[in-house]
Amino acid sequence: MNYIEFLNFWYDAALVSGFTMLGLGALNYLIFKINFAAKKTYKEKFDLVSKKETKRLLQTHLFIAGALFFFVNDAFTQDIELSPVWFIVRMFVSFCIAVLYGYVSYLVLQFHYPVRLEKKLKKLRYTPRINPKNGKEMILLNEDEEDAYLDEGMQAEESTFSCDYDVWIDESTGDTHIEKYEGHVGALECDRCGFQTLKLSNEEIIREPTETEDGEILKEYMCSYCHRIKRKNVPLLKKIKDRSEVSDHLIAEQ
């Protein structure tokens, strides 16, 4: 096989490979969207998005980067036919373009996309739930009210910040729906670099709450982009003396 015959074979192979990469990228993203649509509850959709959406988007962009590599290798055919040196140069340029696209996509997903992702997660988490028994909207209880519906194990998980529970209640029937989330979902905007990359790295209870006074927590945040460390004192609500009193109060309000 001479050089020209090799080039003709390479052009055909590169074109097919480029469209294959695009097809795989589109299929990868389409499968994710189908899985999302197939989830029946907001909680299931929340879990899928929080755990897999960023990863799937990165995979899709990597497929696009691969397609760029092959498509660029299918360009400037007349110049490449002059010398094998130009073929090597085009290979190098194609590789650089693909790597640059992949790296920029990674940076966008790592430091800019979390802002959009956080909004999507908040919408999925706090959209009013519907009571399947009567079709009415349920109300999300606040941190004080929800303790009356959580057992001791659940409250212990919340006190150690390993898990967070949302309690939805139908005021007309008293029906409740409890959802469990991982602690500290998402990230805050860093006041130094402006990216949504400020995440909670450590918490320490400096003063335990009592039945009459609030406690205090020292929260330490670290930015994964500029490595800023920020500390903040947050009040820890006082203990509820009798959970049954809270439950009776909620029932009375209904």
C-alpha positions in Angstrom: 0.0 0.0 0.0 1.5 3.3 -1.0 1.1 6.6 0.8 -1.9 7.9 -1.2 -3.7 4.6 -0.8 -3.0 4.7 2.9 -4.4 8.3 3.1 -7.6 7.2 1.3 -8.1 4.4 3.7 -7.4 6.7 6.7 -9.9 9.3 5.5 -12.7 6.7 5.3 -11.8 5.2 8.6 -11.5 8.7 10.3 -14.9 9.8 8.9 -16.6 6.6 10.1 -14.9 6.8 13.5 -15.9 10.5 13.9 -19.6 9.8 13.4 -19.3 6.8 15.6 -18.0 8.9 18.4 -20.7 11.4 18.0 -23.3 8.6 18.0 -21.9 7.1 21.1 -21.9 10.5 22.8 -25.5 11.2 21.9 -26.5 7.6 22.9 -24.8 8.1 26.3 -26.7 11.3 27.0 -30.0 9.9 25.7 -29.8 6.8 28.0 -29.3 9.2 30.9 -32.3 11.3 29.9 -34.4 8.1 29.5 -33.4 6.9 32.9 -34.3 10.3 34.4 -37.7 10.3 32.7 -38.4 6.7 33.9 -37.9 7.7 37.6 -41.3 8.0 39.2 -40.5 10.2 42.2 -38.7 13.4 42.7 -36.4 11.7 45.2 -35.4 9.1 42.6 -34.7 11.8 40.1 -32.7 13.7 42.7 -30.5 10.7 43.5 -29.9 10.1 39.8 -29.0 13.7 39.0 -26.8 14.2 42.0 -24.8 11.0 41.5 -24.5 10.6 37.7 -25.4 13.7 35.7 -22.0 15.4 35.8 -20.3 12.1 35.1 -22.5 11.4 32.1 -22.0 14.9 30.7 -18.3 14.5 31.0 -18.4 11.2 29.2 -20.5 12.8 26.4 -18.0 15.6 26.0 -15.2 13.1 25.8 -16.9 11.3 23.0 -17.3 14.7 21.2 -13.5 15.3 21.8 -12.8 12.0 20.1 -15.0 12.9 17.2 -13.2 16.2 16.8 -9.9 14.3 16.7 -11.1 12.2 13.8 -12.9 15.0 11.9 -9.8 17.2 12.0 -7.8 14.3 10.7 -10.1 14.2 7.7 -9.4 17.9 6.7 -6.7 19.6 4.6 -6.4 16.6 2.4 -4.5 18.3 -0.4 -1.7 19.6 1.8 -1.3 16.3 3.5 -0.8 14.5 0.2 2.4 16.5 -0.4 4.4 14.9 2.4 4.0 12.4 5.3 5.4 15.1 7.6 2.2 17.1 7.2 0.2 13.9 8.1 2.1 13.8 11.4 1.6 17.5 12.0 -2.2 17.1 11.4 -2.3 14.2 13.9 -0.6 16.3 16.5 -2.9 19.3 15.9 -5.9 17.0 16.0 -4.8 15.5 19.3 -4.2 19.0 20.8 -7.7 20.2 19.8 -9.3 17.1 21.2 -7.4 17.4 24.5 -8.2 21.1 24.7 -11.9 20.5 24.2 -11.9 17.7 26.8 -10.0 19.8 29.3 -12.2 22.9 28.9 -15.3 20.7 29.2 -13.9 19.2 32.5 -13.2 22.7 33.9 -16.7 23.9 33.0 -18.3 20.9 34.6 -16.1 21.1 37.7 -16.3 24.8 38.4 -19.3 26.4 36.6 -21.9 23.7 36.1 -22.4 23.1 39.9 -24.3 26.4 40.0 -26.9 25.0 37.5 -26.8 21.6 39.1 -27.5 23.0 42.5 -30.6 24.8 41.2 -31.9 21.6 39.6 -31.3 19.6 42.8 -33.1 22.2 44.9 -36.1 22.2 42.6 -36.3 18.4 42.7 -35.9 18.3 46.5 -38.3 21.1 47.4 -41.1 20.7 44.8 -44.2 19.9 46.9 -44.9 16.1 47.2 -48.3 14.8 46.4 -50.2 12.5 48.7 -51.0 9.4 46.6 -54.1 8.7 48.7 -56.0 11.9 47.9 -53.8 13.9 45.4 -53.3 16.8 47.7 -50.0 18.7 48.1 -48.0 17.9 51.2 -46.1 20.5 53.3 -42.4 20.3 54.2 -41.8 20.5 57.9 -39.0 22.6 59.3 -36.1 21.3 61.4 -37.9 21.7 64.7 -41.2 20.2 63.6 -39.7 17.2 61.8 -38.1 15.7 64.9 -41.5 14.5 66.1 -41.7 12.2 63.1 -38.1 10.9 63.2 -37.0 8.0 65.3 -33.9 8.2 67.5 -31.6 6.6 64.9 -32.7 9.2 62.3 -32.1 12.1 64.7 -28.7 10.7 65.6 -27.8 10.7 61.9 -28.9 14.3 61.5 -27.0 15.3 64.7 -23.8 13.9 63.2 -24.6 15.6 59.8 -24.1 12.3 58.0 -27.7 12.3 56.7 -30.5 14.8 56.3 -34.2 13.9 56.4 -37.1 15.8 54.9 -40.5 15.2 56.4 -43.6 16.0 54.2 -47.0 16.0 55.8 -50.6 16.2 54.5 -52.3 18.5 57.0 -55.7 17.3 56.1 -55.0 13.6 56.9 -51.8 13.6 59.0 -50.1 11.3 56.4 -46.4 11.7 56.3 -43.6 11.0 53.8 -40.0 10.8 54.9 -37.0 11.2 52.4 -33.4 10.6 53.3 -30.5 12.6 51.7 -26.8 12.6 52.1 -25.5 15.3 54.4 -24.4 18.6 52.9 -25.4 18.2 49.3 -23.9 20.7 46.9 -21.5 23.6 47.3 -21.6 27.3 48.1 -20.2 30.2 46.1 -16.7 31.1 47.1 -16.4 34.8 48.0 -12.8 34.9 46.8 -12.9 33.2 43.3 -16.6 33.4 42.7 -17.0 29.7 41.8 -19.6 27.3 43.3 -16.8 25.3 44.9 -16.9 26.1 48.6 -17.7 22.9 50.4 -18.1 21.9 54.0 -14.9 20.1 55.1 -15.3 19.9 58.9 -17.8 20.6 61.7 -17.3 20.8 65.4 -19.9 21.3 68.1 -18.4 24.0 70.4 -21.4 24.3 72.7 -24.0 21.6 73.2 -27.6 22.9 73.2 -29.8 22.6 76.3 -33.5 22.7 76.8 -33.3 26.5 77.4 -30.4 27.7 75.3 -29.1 27.2 71.8 -25.8 25.5 71.2 -23.1 26.5 68.6 -21.3 24.7 65.7 -18.1 25.8 64.1 -18.3 25.0 60.4 -15.2 25.0 58.2 -15.4 25.3 54.5 -12.7 24.9 51.9 -12.8 25.9 48.2 -11.6 23.2 45.9 -10.6 25.7 43.3 -8.6 28.5 45.1 -8.2 26.5 48.4 -9.7 29.3 50.5 -10.7 28.2 54.0 -13.7 29.9 55.6 -15.0 29.3 59.2 -18.4 30.2 60.4 -20.2 29.9 63.7 -23.8 28.6 63.3 -26.3 28.3 66.1 -27.5 24.8 67.1 -31.2 24.9 68.0 -32.1 24.1 71.6 -33.4 20.6 72.4 -37.1 19.9 72.3 -38.2 19.0 75.8 -41.0 16.7 74.8 -41.5 15.5 71.2 -45.1 14.5 72.0 -45.8 18.2 72.7 -44.6 19.1 69.2 -46.7 16.4 67.7 -49.8 17.5 69.6 -49.1 21.1 68.5 -48.9 20.1 64.9 -52.1 18.1 65.1 -53.9 21.1 66.7 -52.8 23.4 63.9 -54.3 21.1 61.3 
